[in-house]
Amino acid sequence: MNPALSHKLVEVTADTLEKLAFIFTFPAEAAPAADGQNQEVVRVDFSGPFAGGIELSLPASALSELAVNMLGAEDSDDLSIEQQRDALKELINVVCGNLLPVLAGHTEEFNLRPPYMVSDESTVWNDSAAAGYLMLENGACRVRMRVDRSLAQALPGLEPADGSLRVGG
């Protein structure tokens, strides 16, 4: 796992949560202890100069706040679970759309597939190129990135031998 890439992933996710959903976070240095909360998990896959996906999970208890803030609803009782999950899908879409230009530069083009909720039948990600955690008022949010092709192959110079991360194109 690339620590610099993980830092960028967390930074972009936190910024997107704040600007899109008015949810303020702070990074967690390590994975928080499992607190038994149900998690809502969403993924978006992408292709372009490099391919992969981003996965975001947050406590189910935070889903209604996310949707109310994003959709401008008066009350979470006005929103169905599908509407709440649609807000989560839009969040991951925006996180991905904000992160990829940071990594590859603004001239590179990527194709994003429709976001989808992760179920028990979904493919398990055994390894991630980047991962991080953000603390929310209602618990922890985890964000991970999978890369199907080495970033070094796709973007020479992105991953120097010293482990630092150069961004931009």
N, C-alpha and C positions, 0 to 999 in steps of 0.2 A: 504494500500500500504506500502511496506517495503522500508524505505529510503535507507538502506544499499544495498539492492538488486537493487534499482533504480540507485544508484551510480555505481555499478558494470556494469549494463547494459549500461549506458552512457559511462563509461570508455572504455569498450570493443568496443562499436560502434565507438567511436572517434578514437581509435587505428586502427581499421579495415579500416575506411574511409581514414586515413592517409597513411597506408601501402599499401592498395590495390588500392586506387583510387587517391592518392596524393591530397586529399581534407583535408584541415586543418580546424578545428572547435574549438569552445570553448563552454563550458557548459553554459546553461541559467539557472538561479536560479528558474525561474517560466515560465509558458507557455507564449510565446511571444504573443502580440496582433495579432489577425487575420488581415492579410494584404490583403486579397482578392486574393492571388495567388492560382492558381490551384495546387493541390497536387497529386503526384503519390504515391500510397499506395500499399505496397507489404507485404505478410505474408508468414511465413513458420511454419508448425506444426511439433511437435516432440513427440515421446513417448520413454519411458525408465523407469528409477527409479521413475521419475515423468513425467507427460505429460503436454503439453500446446502448446504455440505458441509465436512467436515474430512477431511484426508488425513494419514496418518502413515507414514513409512518409517523402517526401521531395518535395520542390517546383519543378514543372515541368520544370522551367527554369534551374534547376541544373542537370537535367537528361542527357542532352547532354554532359556536362563537365564530369560527372561521367563515361559515356560510352566511350568518347574519351580517357580519362586517363586509364581506365581499359583495353580497347581493343587496345590501341596504334594506333588509327586512326589518320590520318593527320587532318581531319576536320569533324565537326559534320554533315555536309551536306552529307558525305559519309555513314552515318549510318541511317537506317530506325528507326522508332519509336519502332518497335518490337525488334531490336537489342539493342536499348537504354533500353527498359524494361527488356530485358534478362540480361543486365549488373546489373540492380537494383535487379533482382531476385538472381543473383550470390552474390551480396553484402549481402543480408539478409541471404543467405545460409552460408556464411563465418562468419557473425556476430554470428549466432546461433551456428555454429561449434566451434567458439572460446569461447563463453560464457558458454556452458554447462559443459565443463571440469573444468572451473573456479569454478562453483557452486558444481559440483558433484564429482570432482576428475577425474584423467586421466584413472582410471581403469573401470569406469562405461561406459556402452554402451547405445547409443541413436539411434533411427531411425528417420531420417528427411524425411518428405514427400516433394514432389516437391513444390518449392515456387510458389505463384500465386498472380496475381494482384487483389486488392480488388475492387469490383464494387458495384453498388447500391444494387445488389441482395445478396451481401455477408452478413454473420451473423455479427451483430453489437456486439462489445465487450463492455459490460456494466461496467465491472470492470477489473482492471489489478492488478497483483501482484507487478508490477514495471512499472515506466514510467519516461521519462526524455526528455529534449530538448537540442539540440546542435545548435549553430548558425553557419551558413555557409555564404559564401560571398553573395549567392543569396537568403538568407532567413533562415527559421528555419527548422530543421529536428526533427521529433518526433519519439521516439522509445518506444514501450510498450511490456510488456511480460505478457502473460496470463498463469496461472498455473491451470490445471484441478484438481489436487490433491495437498493437502497441502504439502509444502516443508518439514514441520516438520514431517509429516507422512512418507514421502519418505526418508528423510535424517535426522534422529534424531540428534539434536544438531546444526542443521543449523540455526535455528531461536531461539536464546535464549530469555528469557523473557524480557531482557533489550532492545530488539530491534536491537541489534548489529547483524552483520552477520559474521559467520565463514565460510570461504570457503575452499574447498579442501576436499579430502576424506580420 
